[in-house]
Amino acid sequence: MILIMFVTIIGLLLTINSHVLSVDEIPRNERNDYGMLSINRARLISTIFEAPFMMLKHNHNETFSEQTIAQGTVLDPSMVEGYCADLAYTICHERLNISYKFLIETKYGHRATNGVWTGIMGALINHKADLAIAPLIVNTAREKLVDFTVPFMTSDMSMIMLKPAKQKPDLFFFLFPMSKTVWFCVLLSYILVSIILLFINRIINYEYYPQNNYDTLSMCTALCFPLTYLMHWNISRSTAGRVAISAWWLFCLIFFAIYIASLIALYPFSSRMISPIESLEDLSKQITIRYGILKDSSTMNFFSKSNNDIIQNMWNFMQKHKDDAFVTSYRVGIEKVRQSKGRYIFLAESTFSEYISERLPCDIMTIRVDINSKEYSIVTPLKSDLRKAINVATLELHENGFLKRLKQKWFYERSECTNLQTKNDLRSMMQLNSSNMAGVFYVLIFGLGLAIIIAFFEFLSTAKHDSIRLKQNLGKVMCDNLRNSIKSGNIKQNTNSSNMPDVMEASKNNKEILIDEDRTLVVT
């Protein structure tokens, strides 16, 4: 039994390793033979492991990973997946009907100090590969040494940074829909309506009269009337008053409609995430946040040769902080971003940032910069017999929308963040927590507190007036008024005991009871 298991394990390992060949193991006459497309041999496609363009398939019996595969290793197409893997299958297998294998490189390639090119570029220049399918950017230095086909993807530069913490909602965010000027105009309108109502009352005596006795409004009472009319507590008796109230009602109706619509539109942004950096100019003007780029890349070449003042300032800053600025791989750059707690920004192609922002733990955000637009193309050695056929195939894939669908598949459909964020954002938008509503309650508490303070001073003023009129101690009057208010529900005015029988008799005969100017009960 043990012997059978041992033989089975050895067989599995041999099966896996049969897919992995060193480039030196391939016969030289096949490796460098650039014949017609109909030749019967596998073409070598130079590429690099970079998600989501090229990734190693995760099988249950794998014995190696992307990090452990050495440069120059040849892999069977069945062992890899990704955007470039699907593109290679569509062009080479379905369009050109040729077999192929992947030659793995660890760098895109640059010219070393001795003039020798490394990475994918070196494999093409030295004819170790028939073509390259990878996110390889077209630039002048490379165009002189190899042939680029029709681009299959375009890319800009992006700033990759850690998502900032959500800003706490402002206590008075419900005031945001209107500017300070508008709120001042509303307050001014309220006062103006109160003055007009006061004026109407003064010239038209029957506008307001309690208990069938003519009375006039004071300014304090007039200031409360726009609210009482708005709440249907009072109805104007004069035509002029009704016209003024109708205008006030129309104004309030339109204002409330606009206010509510604006408040609904602004609410999702009340607790939005605010980034301290929103452009390359913001990044270049500060020194507290470090930033970097991929070493020996086209982005590094762009920064070193650009004549733009902002780019030059950023390049000089990165030269002073080389340890942080130049990273060896995209993976290292992302790790620095996550470990820096918002103190490091990685500059990379937008295609890479679009993918990484959709990966767990969903803590990365990107800001696209409209500068240094780039193109990714399939690359062949100079005068390769494959170039024209690949150009035609790539154009066909553009025209039928295949390349667009392929990007959607590998960049967005497999997102690990979109569904989670959409669900969380929807829940947070539907729920109002205490932080969102705190300001509204503070306004209510302030109003109630102000009312209590005013009521206390009115109570004190009434008690003082009664103590002077009745020639009694202020403390005693206050206690009597407070006792009466608790027992009967309102504060009864202190009256002479001689008036009480008349009051009781008047109440039985349904006669009218008034209070004269010195607050004494009078029966009419």
Beta strands, then each sheet from edge to edge (+ up, - down):
strand 1: 21-22
strand 2: 43-48
strand 3: 55-56
strand 4: 73-75
strand 5: 80-81
strand 6: 100-105
strand 7: 131-132
strand 8: 146-148
strand 9: 153-162
strand 10: 290-294
strand 11: 326-327
strand 12: 344-349
strand 13: 364-376
strand 14: 379-381
strand 15: 513-515
strand 16: 521-523
sheet 1: 1+ 4- 6+ 2+ 7+
sheet 2: 3+ 5-
sheet 3: 8+ 14-
sheet 4: 11+ 10+ 12+ 9- 13+
sheet 5: 15+ 16-
end
